[in-house]
Amino acid sequence: MQYKVIKQLNDLNHNFYDRFAESFADSRGGNEPGMERALAGIAPGSRVLELGCAQGRFVRRLPPGCDYVGLDFSAPLIARAAAEPSPASARFIVADLMADDWPAQLDPPYDVILARAVLHHIPGYNHRLRVLRQAAALLTPTGRILMANWQFLNVERFRVRLQPWESLGLSEADVEPGDCLLDWRREGWGLRYVHHLGAEETELLASDAGLKIVDRYTADGREGNLTLYTVMTRQLQ
């Protein structure tokens, strides 16, 4: 994918989450048994980093004593996260994972890195791989990455929201397989870039990043298959 297309898609998502920060945040928070299962495995006192934390709703569901840092590229969402009641140790940072130096603001290592609904907003396989490698480098030797990706193509009510690339002056030839353009209809109409990151690509990313998949399951949504959860650890040397 050409750099100008990658930038266009990243800019699209920046504009989307800045414009619809409040309506997006208000739409989250439904029943997510898959996330509850993931959070249940976090030990009290863990150092936790969340990539793409949005309004920071998961920090309030962590066990006691966790040291939490949430990172997101949307300043309005980070402002909302900081305004919500959170543990005193919680910290929220505005940073874009598309910038190579995003880890510079952090204080690793971390026991757990949460990456829910974030890698599917990273345009280009090579950039998703870079982010995953960078995340892996921030782990403790026994740390793990809890990644969750939206399986929107599994569900008809989301498939009908797909929009043509021509809406952005692009074509299928300009993007990678699995790249999609979805509309938004809550408190206005907008577009955002989402990549359908399924099990096959998740396995490839983990392998290329030197990570080992130790657990994987689907959950959430009316159909019970709206999110693919993957737990990864660093490969033993």
Residue frames as a rotation matrix with the C-alpha (Angstrom) as fourth column:
MET 1
0.578 0.816 0.000 0.00
0.816 -0.578 0.000 0.00
0.000 0.000 -1.000 0.00
GLN 2
-0.081 -0.621 0.780 1.35
0.556 -0.678 -0.481 3.41
0.827 0.395 0.400 -0.93
TYR 3
-0.764 -0.315 -0.563 2.32
0.645 -0.359 -0.675 5.83
0.010 -0.878 0.478 1.81
LYS 4
-0.890 0.427 0.159 -0.21
-0.397 -0.898 0.190 8.43
0.224 0.106 0.969 0.66
VAL 5
-0.020 0.905 -0.426 -3.04
-0.208 0.413 0.887 5.87
0.978 0.107 0.180 0.98
ILE 6
-0.196 -0.137 -0.971 -1.86
0.827 0.509 -0.239 4.78
0.527 -0.850 0.014 4.43
LYS 7
-0.956 -0.193 -0.221 -1.80
0.281 -0.816 -0.505 8.42
-0.083 -0.545 0.834 5.53
GLN 8
-0.600 0.795 0.093 -5.23
-0.519 -0.475 0.711 9.05
0.610 0.378 0.697 4.04
LEU 9
0.136 0.669 -0.731 -6.73
0.216 0.700 0.681 6.12
0.967 -0.251 -0.049 5.97
ASN 10
-0.406 -0.343 -0.847 -5.03
0.888 0.072 -0.454 7.07
0.217 -0.936 0.276 9.21
ASP 11
-0.994 0.078 0.072 -6.17
-0.086 -0.989 -0.119 10.68
0.062 -0.124 0.990 8.82
LEU 12
-0.277 0.950 -0.146 -9.70
-0.282 0.065 0.957 9.44
0.918 0.307 0.250 8.14
ASN 13
0.162 0.329 -0.930 -9.74
0.688 0.638 0.345 7.59
0.707 -0.696 -0.123 11.45
HIS 14
-0.793 -0.449 -0.412 -8.20
0.609 -0.582 -0.538 10.52
0.002 -0.678 0.735 13.32
ASN 15
-0.839 0.502 0.208 -10.95
-0.411 -0.837 0.362 12.78
0.356 0.219 0.909 12.03
PHE 16
-0.045 0.868 -0.495 -13.63
0.006 0.496 0.868 10.18
0.999 0.036 -0.028 12.77
TYR 17
0.033 0.046 -0.998 -12.67
0.886 0.460 0.051 9.63
0.462 -0.886 -0.026 16.40
ASP 18
-0.934 -0.280 -0.221 -12.19
0.348 -0.849 -0.396 13.34
-0.077 -0.447 0.891 17.04
ARG 19
-0.689 0.715 0.118 -15.58
-0.498 -0.586 0.639 14.17
0.526 0.381 0.760 15.55
PHE 20
0.288 0.889 -0.355 -17.53
-0.379 0.446 0.811 11.27
0.880 -0.099 0.465 17.05
ALA 21
-0.727 -0.680 -0.096 -15.61
-0.178 0.322 -0.930 10.80
0.663 -0.659 -0.355 20.31
GLU 22
-0.659 0.498 0.564 -18.65
-0.711 -0.168 -0.682 11.32
-0.245 -0.851 0.465 22.53
SER 23
0.412 0.880 -0.238 -21.13
-0.911 0.388 -0.142 9.24
-0.033 0.275 0.961 20.53
PHE 24
0.087 -0.464 -0.882 -18.54
-0.339 0.818 -0.464 6.49
0.937 0.339 -0.086 20.10
ALA 25
-0.874 -0.456 0.166 -17.77
-0.283 0.199 -0.938 6.40
0.395 -0.867 -0.303 23.82
ASP 26
-0.352 0.827 0.439 -21.48
-0.864 -0.106 -0.493 6.36
-0.361 -0.553 0.751 24.65
SER 27
0.464 0.552 -0.693 -22.01
-0.811 0.579 -0.083 3.39
0.356 0.600 0.716 22.33
ARG 28
-0.373 -0.674 -0.637 -19.47
-0.243 0.734 -0.634 1.22
0.895 -0.082 -0.438 24.17
GLY 29
-0.714 -0.053 0.698 -19.99
-0.696 -0.044 -0.716 -0.68
0.069 -0.998 -0.006 27.41
GLY 30
0.393 0.876 -0.282 -22.40
-0.829 0.470 0.304 -3.46
0.398 0.114 0.910 26.46
ASN 31
0.730 -0.064 0.680 -22.11
-0.382 0.787 0.484 -7.05
-0.566 -0.613 0.551 27.61
GLU 32
0.406 -0.699 -0.588 -18.67
-0.752 0.110 -0.650 -8.38
0.519 0.707 -0.481 26.62
PRO 33
0.938 0.004 0.345 -18.13
-0.236 0.736 0.634 -11.83
-0.252 -0.677 0.692 28.13
GLY 34
0.671 -0.737 0.077 -14.98
0.580 0.458 -0.673 -12.28
0.461 0.496 0.735 26.07
MET 35
0.026 -0.662 0.749 -13.37
-0.198 -0.738 -0.646 -9.21
0.980 -0.132 -0.150 27.63
GLU 36
0.596 0.228 0.770 -14.47
-0.788 -0.020 0.616 -10.24
0.156 -0.974 0.167 31.10
ARG 37
0.958 -0.286 0.016 -12.71
0.282 0.953 0.108 -13.56
-0.046 -0.098 0.994 30.54
ALA 38
0.302 -0.895 0.330 -9.56
0.488 -0.152 -0.859 -11.75
0.819 0.421 0.391 29.43
LEU 39
0.076 -0.243 0.967 -9.57
-0.564 -0.810 -0.159 -9.33
0.822 -0.533 -0.198 32.36
ALA 40
0.893 0.339 0.295 -10.20
-0.432 0.466 0.772 -12.14
0.125 -0.817 0.563 34.84
GLY 41
0.734 -0.655 -0.179 -6.74
0.618 0.754 -0.225 -13.53
0.282 0.055 0.958 34.07
ILE 42
0.095 -0.700 0.708 -4.95
-0.023 -0.713 -0.701 -10.35
0.995 0.050 -0.083 35.17
ALA 43
-0.005 -0.186 -0.983 -3.34
0.903 0.422 -0.085 -10.65
0.430 -0.887 0.165 38.60
PRO 44
0.943 0.288 -0.168 -3.71
0.333 -0.798 0.501 -7.91
0.010 -0.529 -0.849 41.24
GLY 45
0.505 -0.770 -0.391 -0.79
-0.029 -0.468 0.883 -5.50
-0.863 -0.435 -0.259 41.17
SER 46
0.153 -0.437 0.886 0.02
0.913 0.406 0.043 -6.09
-0.379 0.802 0.461 37.50
ARG 47
-0.444 -0.299 -0.845 1.54
-0.142 -0.907 0.395 -3.38
-0.885 0.295 0.360 35.33
VAL 48
0.073 0.649 0.757 -0.97
0.788 0.428 -0.442 -2.94
-0.611 0.629 -0.481 32.50
LEU 49
-0.758 -0.231 -0.610 -0.64
-0.214 -0.796 0.566 -1.00
-0.616 0.560 0.554 29.24
GLU 50
0.145 0.843 0.519 -3.72
0.573 0.356 -0.738 -0.54
-0.807 0.404 -0.431 27.06
LEU 51
-0.914 -0.405 -0.037 -3.28
0.164 -0.450 0.878 0.39
-0.372 0.796 0.477 23.41
GLY 52
-0.679 0.715 0.165 -6.27
-0.025 -0.247 0.969 2.19
0.734 0.654 0.186 21.94
CYS 53
-0.867 0.249 -0.433 -7.86
0.493 0.288 -0.821 2.76
-0.080 -0.925 -0.372 25.34
ALA 54
-0.192 0.809 0.556 -10.54
0.484 -0.415 0.771 5.20
0.854 0.417 -0.312 24.06
GLN 55
0.291 0.389 0.874 -12.41
-0.463 -0.742 0.485 6.51
0.837 -0.546 -0.036 27.13
GLY 56
-0.622 -0.757 0.198 -10.54
-0.535 0.227 -0.813 4.14
0.571 -0.612 -0.547 29.44
ARG 57
0.345 0.896 0.280 -13.47
-0.827 0.149 0.542 2.02
0.443 -0.419 0.793 30.51
PHE 58
0.563 -0.102 -0.820 -11.42
0.135 0.990 -0.031 -1.10
0.815 -0.093 0.572 31.25
VAL 59
-0.531 -0.810 0.250 -9.16
-0.130 -0.214 -0.968 0.52
0.837 -0.546 0.008 33.86
ARG 60
-0.305 0.497 0.812 -12.11
-0.939 -0.298 -0.170 0.48
0.157 -0.815 0.558 36.26
ARG 61
0.794 0.594 -0.127 -12.54
-0.577 0.803 0.147 -3.26
0.189 -0.044 0.981 35.78
LEU 62
0.004 -0.881 -0.474 -8.98
-0.246 0.458 -0.854 -4.28
0.969 0.120 -0.215 36.63
PRO 63
0.494 0.106 -0.863 -8.12
0.701 0.538 0.467 -6.07
0.514 -0.836 0.192 39.89
PRO 64
0.989 -0.045 -0.140 -6.80
0.060 -0.746 0.663 -4.01
-0.134 -0.664 -0.735 42.82
GLY 65
0.465 -0.872 -0.150 -3.36
0.016 -0.161 0.987 -2.48
-0.885 -0.462 -0.061 42.79
CYS 66
0.341 -0.346 0.874 -2.75
0.915 0.335 -0.224 -2.51
-0.216 0.876 0.431 39.05
ASP 67
-0.238 -0.493 -0.837 -0.48
0.052 -0.867 0.496 0.17
-0.970 0.075 0.232 37.60
TYR 68
0.279 0.557 0.782 -2.30
0.810 0.302 -0.503 1.23
-0.516 0.774 -0.367 34.42
VAL 69
-0.579 -0.342 -0.740 -1.35
-0.175 -0.834 0.523 3.33
-0.796 0.432 0.423 31.40
GLY 70
0.312 0.728 0.611 -3.86
0.636 0.318 -0.703 3.95
-0.706 0.608 -0.364 28.61
LEU 71
-0.676 -0.615 -0.406 -2.81
0.011 -0.559 0.829 5.23
-0.737 0.556 0.385 25.19
ASP 72
0.260 0.753 0.604 -4.98
0.790 0.194 -0.582 6.52
-0.556 0.628 -0.544 22.34
PHE 73
-0.678 -0.555 0.481 -4.55
0.735 -0.520 0.435 8.79
0.009 0.649 0.761 19.33
SER 74
0.047 0.800 0.598 -7.80
0.550 -0.520 0.653 10.67
0.834 0.298 -0.465 20.00
ALA 75
-0.884 -0.413 0.218 -7.31
0.095 -0.615 -0.783 13.67
0.457 -0.671 0.583 22.28
PRO 76
-0.210 0.868 0.451 -11.08
-0.819 -0.408 0.404 14.00
0.535 -0.284 0.796 22.93
LEU 77
0.590 0.411 -0.694 -11.30
-0.046 0.876 0.480 10.35
0.806 -0.251 0.536 24.02
ILE 78
-0.319 -0.775 -0.546 -8.24
0.659 0.232 -0.715 10.71
0.681 -0.588 0.436 26.25
ALA 79
-0.776 0.100 0.623 -9.77
-0.378 -0.864 -0.332 13.85
0.505 -0.493 0.709 27.78
ARG 80
0.322 0.945 0.061 -12.93
-0.697 0.193 0.691 11.90
0.641 -0.265 0.720 28.56
ALA 81
0.364 -0.265 -0.893 -10.88
0.414 0.905 -0.100 9.05
0.834 -0.333 0.440 30.03
ALA 82
-0.684 -0.727 -0.051 -8.99
0.407 -0.323 -0.854 11.44
0.605 -0.605 0.517 32.29
ALA 83
-0.543 0.549 0.635 -12.26
-0.662 -0.746 0.079 13.02
0.517 -0.377 0.769 33.46
GLU 84
0.471 0.735 -0.488 -13.79
-0.287 0.650 0.703 9.71
0.834 -0.191 0.517 34.55
PRO 85
0.569 -0.256 0.781 -13.18
-0.791 0.088 0.606 8.29
-0.224 -0.963 -0.152 38.06
SER 86
0.602 -0.483 -0.636 -10.11
-0.110 0.739 -0.665 6.04
0.791 0.470 0.392 37.87
PRO 87
0.687 -0.470 -0.554 -7.52
0.725 0.390 0.568 4.57
-0.050 -0.792 0.609 40.24
ALA 88
0.816 -0.354 -0.457 -5.03
-0.152 -0.894 0.421 7.19
-0.558 -0.274 -0.783 41.36
SER 89
-0.135 -0.964 0.231 -2.19
0.011 0.231 0.973 5.39
-0.991 0.134 -0.020 39.59
ALA 90
0.355 0.341 0.870 -3.93
0.813 0.347 -0.468 5.45
-0.462 0.874 -0.154 36.18
ARG 91
-0.314 -0.504 -0.804 -2.29
-0.114 -0.821 0.559 7.55
-0.942 0.268 0.201 33.48
PHE 92
0.574 0.560 0.598 -3.63
0.581 0.237 -0.779 8.44
-0.578 0.794 -0.189 30.03
ILE 93
-0.382 -0.829 -0.409 -1.46
0.049 -0.460 0.886 9.46
-0.923 0.318 0.216 27.07
VAL 94
0.802 0.504 -0.322 -2.23
-0.268 -0.180 -0.947 10.82
-0.535 0.845 -0.009 23.60
ALA 95
-0.386 -0.920 -0.074 -0.06
-0.527 0.154 0.836 8.91
-0.757 0.361 -0.544 21.12
ASP 96
0.590 0.540 -0.600 -0.47
-0.786 0.215 -0.580 7.53
-0.184 0.814 0.551 17.62
LEU 97
0.411 -0.407 0.816 0.63
0.007 0.896 0.444 3.93
-0.912 -0.177 0.371 17.03
MET 98
0.867 -0.096 0.489 1.38
0.498 0.125 -0.858 4.90
0.021 0.987 0.156 13.42
ALA 99
0.656 -0.710 0.256 4.28
-0.659 -0.704 -0.263 6.98
0.367 0.003 -0.930 14.73
ASP 100
0.282 -0.608 -0.742 7.42
0.093 0.788 -0.609 4.87
0.955 0.103 0.279 15.08
ASP 101
-0.690 -0.711 0.136 8.34
-0.008 -0.181 -0.984 6.47
0.724 -0.679 0.119 18.40
TRP 102
0.280 0.903 0.327 5.07
-0.398 -0.201 0.895 5.91
0.874 -0.381 0.303 20.29
PRO 103
0.556 -0.026 -0.831 6.76
0.620 0.679 0.394 3.76
0.554 -0.734 0.393 23.00
ALA 104
-0.401 -0.860 0.317 9.03
0.407 -0.477 -0.779 6.68
0.820 -0.183 0.542 23.98
GLN 105
-0.174 0.418 0.892 6.42
-0.647 -0.731 0.217 8.05
0.742 -0.539 0.398 26.42
LEU 106
0.753 0.585 -0.302 6.16
-0.247 0.676 0.694 4.77
0.610 -0.448 0.653 28.32
ASP 107
-0.078 -0.725 0.684 7.93
-0.991 -0.018 -0.132 3.19
0.108 -0.689 -0.717 31.28
PRO 108
0.609 0.318 -0.727 8.19
-0.373 0.923 0.090 -0.55
0.700 0.216 0.681 30.54
PRO 109
-0.915 0.237 -0.327 8.17
-0.075 0.697 0.713 -3.41
0.397 0.677 -0.620 31.20
TYR 110
-0.199 0.936 0.291 4.49
-0.979 -0.205 -0.010 -4.41
0.050 -0.287 0.957 31.46
ASP 111
-0.701 0.040 0.712 2.93
-0.239 0.927 -0.288 -7.64
-0.671 -0.372 -0.641 32.66
VAL 112
-0.084 0.775 0.627 -0.09
0.789 0.436 -0.433 -7.25
-0.609 0.458 -0.648 30.40
ILE 113
-0.879 -0.053 -0.473 -0.70
-0.229 -0.825 0.517 -5.28
-0.417 0.562 0.714 27.22
LEU 114
-0.015 0.949 0.315 -4.33
0.472 0.284 -0.835 -4.91
-0.882 0.136 -0.452 26.14
ALA 115
-0.891 -0.191 -0.413 -4.96
-0.266 -0.517 0.813 -4.26
-0.368 0.834 0.410 22.46
ARG 116
-0.311 0.877 0.367 -8.72
0.647 0.478 -0.593 -4.33
-0.696 0.053 -0.716 21.98
ALA 117
0.611 0.656 0.443 -10.14
0.750 -0.302 -0.588 -3.07
-0.252 0.692 -0.677 18.69
VAL 118
0.541 -0.484 -0.688 -6.96
-0.250 -0.873 0.418 -1.20
-0.803 -0.054 -0.594 17.82
LEU 119
-0.529 -0.809 0.255 -4.80
0.027 0.284 0.958 -3.19
-0.848 0.514 -0.129 15.37
HIS 120
-0.113 0.542 0.833 -7.71
0.928 0.358 -0.107 -3.32
-0.356 0.760 -0.543 12.94
HIS 121
0.901 0.364 -0.236 -7.39
0.275 -0.900 -0.338 0.46
-0.335 0.240 -0.911 12.61
ILE 122
0.058 -0.953 -0.298 -3.71
-0.256 -0.303 0.918 0.26
-0.965 0.023 -0.261 11.60
PRO 123
0.860 0.316 -0.401 -3.42
-0.444 0.074 -0.893 0.48
-0.252 0.946 0.203 7.78
GLY 124
0.359 -0.721 -0.592 -1.03
-0.707 0.204 -0.677 -2.02
0.609 0.662 -0.437 6.21
TYR 125
0.872 -0.031 -0.488 0.24
0.227 0.909 0.348 -5.40
0.433 -0.415 0.800 7.38
ASN 126
-0.058 -0.996 -0.067 3.78
0.607 0.018 -0.795 -4.12
0.793 -0.087 0.603 7.86
HIS 127
-0.411 -0.033 0.911 2.57
-0.489 -0.836 -0.251 -1.40
0.770 -0.548 0.327 10.21
ARG 128
0.713 0.670 0.204 0.43
-0.564 0.376 0.735 -3.84
0.416 -0.640 0.647 12.20
LEU 129
0.635 -0.559 -0.533 3.47
0.549 0.812 -0.196 -6.09
0.543 -0.168 0.823 12.50
ARG 130
-0.371 -0.804 0.466 5.68
0.200 -0.559 -0.805 -3.20
0.907 -0.205 0.368 13.61
VAL 131
0.019 0.464 0.886 3.21
-0.790 -0.536 0.297 -2.21
0.612 -0.706 0.356 16.32
LEU 132
0.922 0.353 -0.159 2.95
-0.207 0.797 0.568 -5.79
0.327 -0.491 0.808 17.56
ARG 133
0.259 -0.912 -0.318 6.74
0.659 0.408 -0.632 -6.16
0.706 -0.046 0.707 17.64
GLN 134
-0.448 -0.399 0.800 7.05
-0.209 -0.823 -0.528 -2.89
0.869 -0.404 0.285 19.53
ALA 135
0.459 0.693 0.556 4.41
-0.762 -0.015 0.648 -4.05
0.457 -0.721 0.521 22.01
ALA 136
0.834 -0.172 -0.524 6.20
0.269 0.956 0.115 -7.37
0.481 -0.237 0.844 22.51
ALA 137
-0.161 -0.983 0.089 9.41
0.458 -0.154 -0.875 -5.50
0.874 -0.100 0.475 23.33
LEU 138
-0.277 0.135 0.951 7.58
-0.631 -0.772 -0.074 -3.74
0.725 -0.621 0.299 26.19
LEU 139
0.729 0.633 -0.260 6.62
-0.280 0.623 0.731 -6.99
0.624 -0.460 0.631 27.96
THR 140
0.165 -0.602 0.781 8.22
-0.890 0.251 0.381 -8.58
-0.425 -0.758 -0.494 30.96
PRO 141
-0.789 -0.534 -0.304 9.75
-0.614 0.711 0.343 -12.01
0.033 0.457 -0.889 30.15
THR 142
-0.846 0.524 0.097 6.53
0.485 0.832 -0.270 -13.68
-0.222 -0.182 -0.958 31.35
GLY 143
-0.513 0.664 -0.544 4.18
-0.346 -0.740 -0.577 -10.95
-0.786 -0.107 0.609 30.14
ARG 144
-0.507 0.420 0.753 1.37
0.762 0.627 0.163 -11.38
-0.403 0.656 -0.638 27.65
ILE 145
-0.914 0.297 -0.276 -0.55
-0.394 -0.811 0.433 -9.46
-0.095 0.504 0.858 25.03
LEU 146
-0.374 0.882 0.288 -4.34
0.545 0.459 -0.702 -9.71
-0.751 -0.105 -0.652 25.10
MET 147
-0.931 -0.009 -0.364 -5.51
-0.281 -0.619 0.734 -8.78
-0.232 0.786 0.574 21.60
ALA 148
-0.203 0.925 0.320 -9.13
0.510 0.379 -0.772 -8.52
-0.836 0.006 -0.549 20.52
ASN 149
-0.941 -0.154 -0.302 -10.24
-0.177 -0.535 0.826 -7.81
-0.289 0.831 0.476 16.96
TRP 150
-0.117 0.978 -0.171 -13.68
-0.553 -0.207 -0.807 -7.02
-0.825 0.000 0.565 15.62
GLN 151
-0.846 -0.111 0.522 -15.00
0.283 0.735 0.616 -9.75
-0.452 0.669 -0.590 13.29
PHE 152
-0.345 0.763 -0.546 -17.51
-0.447 -0.645 -0.620 -7.49
-0.825 0.030 0.564 11.61
LEU 153
-0.497 0.147 -0.855 -17.64
-0.844 0.146 0.516 -9.47
0.200 0.978 0.052 8.36
ASN 154
-0.977 0.161 -0.142 -19.12
0.190 0.954 -0.232 -12.38
0.098 -0.253 -0.962 10.31
VAL 155
-0.417 0.831 -0.369 -22.32
0.572 -0.076 -0.817 -10.43
-0.707 -0.551 -0.443 10.93
GLU 156
-0.198 0.415 0.888 -24.80
0.956 -0.117 0.268 -9.27
0.216 0.902 -0.374 8.29
ARG 157
0.772 0.589 -0.238 -25.84
0.631 -0.756 0.175 -6.14
-0.077 -0.285 -0.955 10.20
PHE 158
0.294 -0.741 -0.604 -22.27
-0.043 -0.641 0.766 -4.87
-0.955 -0.200 -0.220 9.84
ARG 159
-0.507 -0.467 0.725 -21.67
0.662 0.327 0.674 -6.16
-0.552 0.821 0.144 6.32
VAL 160
0.323 0.706 0.631 -24.47
0.937 -0.331 -0.109 -3.91
0.132 0.627 -0.768 5.08
ARG 161
0.821 -0.063 -0.568 -22.52
0.184 -0.912 0.367 -0.94
-0.541 -0.406 -0.737 6.47
LEU 162
-0.171 -0.929 0.329 -19.64
0.692 0.124 0.712 -1.46
-0.702 0.349 0.621 4.03
GLN 163
0.705 0.337 -0.623 -19.03
-0.110 -0.816 -0.567 1.51
-0.700 0.469 -0.539 1.77
PRO 164
0.800 -0.401 0.447 -17.23
0.585 0.353 -0.730 1.64
0.134 0.846 0.517 -1.61
TRP 165
-0.037 -0.920 -0.390 -13.64
0.836 -0.242 0.492 2.82
-0.548 -0.308 0.778 -1.70
GLU 166
-0.315 -0.020 0.949 -14.68
0.785 -0.567 0.249 5.26
0.532 0.824 0.195 -4.38
SER 167
0.775 0.616 -0.141 -16.20
0.568 -0.580 0.584 7.31
0.278 -0.532 -0.800 -1.51
LEU 168
0.582 -0.663 -0.472 -12.60
0.189 -0.454 0.871 8.28
-0.791 -0.595 -0.139 -0.73
GLY 169
0.673 -0.330 -0.663 -11.41
-0.731 -0.433 -0.527 8.46
-0.113 0.839 -0.532 -4.31
LEU 170
-0.459 -0.824 0.332 -9.75
-0.764 0.557 0.325 5.04
-0.453 -0.105 -0.885 -3.95
SER 171
0.364 0.529 -0.766 -10.25
-0.780 0.623 0.060 1.57
0.510 0.575 0.640 -5.40
GLU 172
0.977 0.023 0.211 -9.74
-0.135 0.835 0.533 -2.02
-0.164 -0.550 0.819 -4.21
ALA 173
0.601 -0.796 0.064 -6.36
0.557 0.361 -0.748 -1.95
0.573 0.485 0.661 -5.94
ASP 174
0.139 -0.544 0.827 -5.18
-0.346 -0.810 -0.474 0.82
0.928 -0.220 -0.301 -3.60
VAL 175
0.235 0.054 0.971 -5.73
-0.972 -0.011 0.235 -1.15
0.023 -0.998 0.050 -0.39
GLU 176
-0.806 -0.585 -0.091 -4.89
-0.572 0.809 -0.137 -4.59
0.154 -0.058 -0.986 1.01
PRO 177
-0.277 0.712 -0.645 -7.15
0.060 0.683 0.728 -7.68
0.959 0.163 -0.232 1.24
GLY 178
-0.159 0.322 -0.933 -9.40
0.943 0.329 -0.048 -7.39
0.291 -0.888 -0.356 4.28
ASP 179
-0.941 -0.162 -0.299 -9.37
0.244 -0.933 -0.265 -3.58
-0.236 -0.322 0.917 4.28
CYS 180
-0.168 0.961 0.221 -12.85
0.945 0.093 0.312 -2.11
0.279 0.261 -0.924 4.60
LEU 181
-0.924 0.060 0.377 -14.64
-0.105 -0.989 -0.100 1.20
0.367 -0.132 0.921 4.81
LEU 182
-0.390 0.799 -0.458 -17.53
0.894 0.447 0.018 1.26
0.219 -0.402 -0.889 7.30
ASP 183
-0.272 0.363 0.891 -20.08
-0.006 -0.927 0.376 3.97
0.962 0.097 0.255 7.90
TRP 184
-0.827 0.051 -0.560 -21.25
0.561 0.011 -0.827 5.37
-0.036 -0.999 -0.038 11.24
ARG 185
-0.357 0.806 0.472 -24.81
0.327 -0.366 0.872 6.53
0.875 0.466 -0.133 11.86
ARG 186
0.250 0.416 -0.875 -24.96
0.960 0.009 0.278 7.64
0.123 -0.909 -0.397 15.49
GLU 187
0.519 0.041 -0.854 -25.36
0.379 -0.906 0.187 11.41
-0.766 -0.420 -0.486 16.02
GLY 188
0.295 -0.386 -0.874 -24.27
-0.777 -0.629 0.015 12.03
-0.555 0.675 -0.486 12.46
TRP 189
0.976 -0.003 0.217 -22.82
0.134 0.794 -0.592 10.12
-0.171 0.607 0.776 9.54
GLY 190
0.361 -0.914 -0.183 -19.16
-0.858 -0.403 0.319 9.31
-0.366 0.042 -0.930 9.08
LEU 191
0.824 -0.207 -0.528 -16.66
-0.181 0.786 -0.591 6.86
0.537 0.582 0.610 7.65
ARG 192
0.381 -0.781 0.495 -13.80
-0.805 -0.016 0.594 4.94
-0.456 -0.624 -0.635 9.23
TYR 193
0.070 -0.503 -0.861 -11.18
-0.718 0.574 -0.393 2.50
0.692 0.646 -0.321 8.02
VAL 194
0.351 0.027 0.936 -11.30
-0.764 0.586 0.270 -0.99
-0.541 -0.810 0.227 9.54
HIS 195
-0.380 -0.518 -0.767 -9.26
-0.807 0.590 0.002 -4.05
0.452 0.619 -0.642 8.62
HIS 196
0.770 0.635 0.067 -10.87
-0.603 0.688 0.404 -7.46
0.210 -0.351 0.912 9.10
LEU 197
-0.312 -0.948 0.059 -8.12
-0.861 0.256 -0.439 -9.15
0.402 -0.188 -0.896 11.13
GLY 198
0.708 0.685 -0.170 -9.11
-0.599 0.711 0.369 -12.80
0.374 -0.159 0.914 11.35
ALA 199
0.832 -0.317 0.456 -7.52
-0.165 0.643 0.748 -15.94
-0.530 -0.697 0.482 12.76
GLU 200
0.683 -0.588 0.433 -5.21
0.728 0.508 -0.460 -16.60
0.051 0.630 0.775 9.80
GLU 201
0.356 -0.568 0.742 -3.64
0.102 -0.765 -0.635 -13.15
0.929 0.302 -0.215 9.80
THR 202
0.749 -0.062 0.659 -3.46
-0.644 -0.299 0.704 -13.17
0.153 -0.952 -0.264 13.61
GLU 203
0.836 -0.456 0.304 -1.40
0.302 0.847 0.438 -16.36
-0.457 -0.274 0.846 13.46
LEU 204
0.450 -0.681 0.578 0.90
0.752 -0.060 -0.656 -14.84
0.481 0.730 0.485 10.83
LEU 205
0.502 -0.218 0.837 1.36
-0.323 -0.945 -0.052 -11.64
0.803 -0.244 -0.544 12.84
ALA 206
0.872 -0.146 0.467 2.16
-0.431 0.223 0.874 -13.58
-0.232 -0.964 0.132 15.99
SER 207
0.706 -0.621 0.341 4.71
0.652 0.758 0.033 -15.75
-0.278 0.199 0.940 14.18
ASP 208
0.343 -0.575 0.743 6.37
0.591 -0.482 -0.647 -12.79
0.730 0.661 0.174 12.44
ALA 209
0.486 -0.102 0.868 6.51
-0.509 -0.840 0.187 -10.87
0.710 -0.532 -0.460 15.73
GLY 210
-0.551 -0.757 -0.352 8.13
-0.189 0.524 -0.831 -13.75
0.813 -0.391 -0.431 17.60
LEU 211
-0.420 0.515 0.748 5.06
-0.904 -0.161 -0.396 -14.36
-0.083 -0.842 0.533 19.75
LYS 212
-0.949 0.147 -0.278 3.36
0.120 0.987 0.109 -17.59
0.291 0.070 -0.954 20.78
ILE 213
-0.178 0.960 0.217 -0.44
-0.710 -0.279 0.647 -17.90
0.681 -0.039 0.731 20.83
VAL 214
-0.978 -0.206 -0.030 -1.45
-0.115 0.657 -0.745 -19.52
0.173 -0.725 -0.666 24.13
ASP 215
-0.444 0.896 0.024 -5.21
0.535 0.287 -0.795 -18.97
-0.719 -0.340 -0.607 23.97
ARG 216
-0.957 0.227 -0.179 -7.78
-0.283 -0.610 0.740 -17.95
0.059 0.759 0.648 21.38
TYR 217
-0.524 0.850 0.053 -11.56
0.749 0.490 -0.447 -17.73
-0.406 -0.194 -0.893 21.43
THR 218
-0.745 0.403 0.532 -14.49
0.120 -0.703 0.701 -15.85
0.657 0.586 0.475 19.91
ALA 219
-0.410 0.635 -0.655 -17.19
0.874 0.069 -0.480 -14.13
-0.260 -0.769 -0.584 21.92
ASP 220
-0.651 0.187 -0.735 -19.46
0.087 -0.944 -0.317 -11.08
-0.754 -0.270 0.599 22.24
GLY 221
-0.786 0.445 -0.429 -22.30
-0.610 -0.439 0.660 -9.65
0.105 0.780 0.617 20.21
ARG 222
0.180 0.959 0.221 -25.77
-0.938 0.235 -0.255 -11.08
-0.296 -0.161 0.941 19.74
GLU 223
0.715 0.096 -0.692 -24.30
-0.497 0.766 -0.408 -13.95
0.491 0.636 0.595 17.75
GLY 224
0.856 -0.414 0.311 -21.44
-0.117 0.430 0.895 -14.69
-0.504 -0.802 0.319 20.15
ASN 225
0.343 -0.753 0.562 -18.80
0.872 0.477 0.108 -14.38
-0.349 0.454 0.820 17.41
LEU 226
0.950 0.172 0.259 -18.26
0.269 -0.873 -0.407 -10.64
0.156 0.457 -0.876 17.05
THR 227
0.579 -0.789 0.207 -14.76
-0.813 -0.577 0.077 -10.52
0.058 -0.213 -0.975 18.56
LEU 228
0.670 -0.508 -0.541 -11.70
0.283 0.849 -0.446 -12.72
0.686 0.145 0.713 18.14
TYR 229
0.788 -0.418 0.451 -9.62
-0.606 -0.405 0.685 -12.79
-0.104 -0.813 -0.573 21.34
THR 230
0.621 -0.683 -0.384 -5.99
0.274 0.648 -0.711 -13.90
0.734 0.337 0.590 21.19
VAL 231
0.891 -0.415 0.184 -3.55
-0.317 -0.278 0.907 -14.23
-0.325 -0.866 -0.379 24.09
MET 232
0.705 -0.704 -0.087 0.14
0.187 0.302 -0.935 -14.15
0.684 0.643 0.345 23.14
THR 233
0.816 -0.569 -0.102 3.41
0.019 -0.149 0.989 -14.47
-0.578 -0.808 -0.111 25.01
ARG 234
0.328 -0.797 -0.507 7.00
-0.940 -0.328 -0.092 -13.99
-0.093 0.507 -0.857 23.96
GLN 235
0.778 -0.144 -0.611 8.68
-0.132 0.914 -0.384 -17.03
0.614 0.379 0.692 22.45
LEU 236
0.811 -0.550 0.198 11.09
-0.111 0.186 0.976 -18.71
-0.574 -0.814 0.090 24.85
GLN 237
0.518 -0.702 -0.489 14.64
-0.823 -0.254 -0.508 -18.32
0.232 0.665 -0.709 23.57
